[in-house]
Amino acid sequence: MWVSMVMITVARFFTFYRFYNDFIDFMASGNAARWGPALLMLLFYLVAALLLYAVMFVAVVQLALGARAAPVSSISPSVRWNGACSAAFLPLQACSCWSSCQF
């Protein structure tokens, strides 16, 4: 999820940097052919961003629906979460399935 977010951010920077610079050149010179490659790059960026956002949203929806277990490192680094306890936000004494967590 984080890799796709970083890729979108870097691609957005370079795409819009080129787009705005070529747009300024187009407005100054009146030559629309100078703006064509930047528009094409912007179109490819939009398609790539759509796909990368879909990758991020699938991961978030899987976490929300419970299809994927989030790592719980706030309890202890030695505790492995087996997914049996869904009340991870409760204090350790209130968790009824604390005994099912493996050490």
C-alpha positions as CSV (number, residue, x, y, z in Angstrom):
1,M,0.0,0.0,0.0
2,W,2.7,2.5,0.9
3,V,4.8,1.7,-2.2
4,S,1.9,2.5,-4.5
5,M,1.3,5.8,-2.6
6,V,5.0,6.8,-3.0
7,M,4.9,5.9,-6.7
8,I,1.8,8.0,-7.2
9,T,3.4,11.0,-5.4
10,V,6.6,10.8,-7.4
11,A,4.8,10.3,-10.7
12,R,2.5,13.3,-9.9
13,F,5.4,15.5,-9.2
14,F,7.2,14.8,-12.5
15,T,4.0,14.7,-14.6
16,F,2.7,18.0,-13.4
17,Y,6.1,19.6,-13.5
18,R,6.4,18.8,-17.1
19,F,2.8,19.6,-17.8
20,Y,2.9,23.1,-16.3
21,N,6.3,23.9,-18.0
22,D,5.1,22.8,-21.4
23,F,1.8,24.7,-20.9
24,I,3.8,27.9,-20.2
25,D,5.8,27.3,-23.3
26,F,2.7,26.7,-25.3
27,M,1.0,29.9,-24.1
28,A,4.2,31.9,-24.7
29,S,4.9,30.6,-28.2
30,G,1.4,29.6,-29.4
31,N,2.7,26.3,-30.7
32,A,0.3,23.6,-29.6
33,A,2.7,20.8,-30.7
34,R,4.9,21.6,-27.7
35,W,2.1,20.7,-25.4
36,G,1.2,17.3,-26.9
37,P,3.7,15.1,-25.2
38,A,2.8,16.6,-21.8
39,L,-0.9,15.9,-22.4
40,L,0.0,12.3,-23.4
41,M,2.1,11.9,-20.2
42,L,-0.8,13.3,-18.1
43,L,-3.1,10.8,-19.7
44,F,-0.8,7.9,-18.9
45,Y,-0.4,9.3,-15.3
46,L,-4.1,9.3,-14.8
47,V,-4.4,5.6,-15.9
48,A,-1.5,4.6,-13.7
49,A,-2.8,6.5,-10.7
50,L,-6.2,4.9,-11.1
51,L,-4.6,1.5,-11.0
52,L,-2.4,2.3,-8.1
53,Y,-5.3,3.8,-6.1
54,A,-7.2,0.6,-6.8
55,V,-4.4,-1.4,-5.3
56,M,-4.4,0.8,-2.2
57,F,-8.2,0.7,-1.8
58,V,-8.3,-3.1,-2.2
59,A,-5.9,-3.5,0.7
60,V,-7.9,-1.0,2.9
61,V,-11.2,-2.8,2.1
62,Q,-9.7,-6.2,2.9
63,L,-8.6,-4.9,6.3
64,A,-12.0,-3.4,6.9
65,L,-13.9,-6.6,6.0
66,G,-11.5,-8.8,7.9
67,A,-10.1,-10.7,5.0
68,R,-6.6,-9.7,6.0
69,A,-5.3,-9.4,9.5
70,A,-3.5,-6.2,10.5
71,P,-0.2,-6.7,12.4
72,V,-0.6,-5.9,16.1
73,S,2.7,-4.7,17.4
74,S,1.4,-2.4,20.2
75,I,0.9,-5.3,22.7
76,S,4.4,-6.8,22.5
77,P,6.8,-7.7,19.7
78,S,6.8,-11.3,20.8
79,V,3.0,-11.8,20.5
80,R,1.8,-13.3,17.2
81,W,-1.8,-12.4,16.4
82,N,-3.8,-15.4,15.2
83,G,-6.9,-13.4,14.4
84,A,-9.1,-15.0,17.1
85,C,-9.5,-11.8,19.1
86,S,-11.3,-9.1,17.3
87,A,-11.3,-6.8,20.3
88,A,-7.7,-5.5,19.8
89,F,-8.7,-2.0,21.0
90,L,-9.7,-3.2,24.5
91,P,-7.2,-3.4,27.4
92,L,-5.5,-6.7,27.8
93,Q,-7.6,-7.5,31.0
94,A,-10.9,-7.0,29.1
95,C,-10.0,-9.1,26.1
96,S,-11.8,-12.4,26.6
97,C,-9.6,-14.3,24.1
98,W,-6.2,-13.2,25.5
99,S,-5.4,-16.9,26.2
100,S,-5.7,-17.7,22.5
101,C,-2.9,-15.2,21.5
102,Q,0.4,-17.1,21.1
103,F,3.6,-16.1,22.8
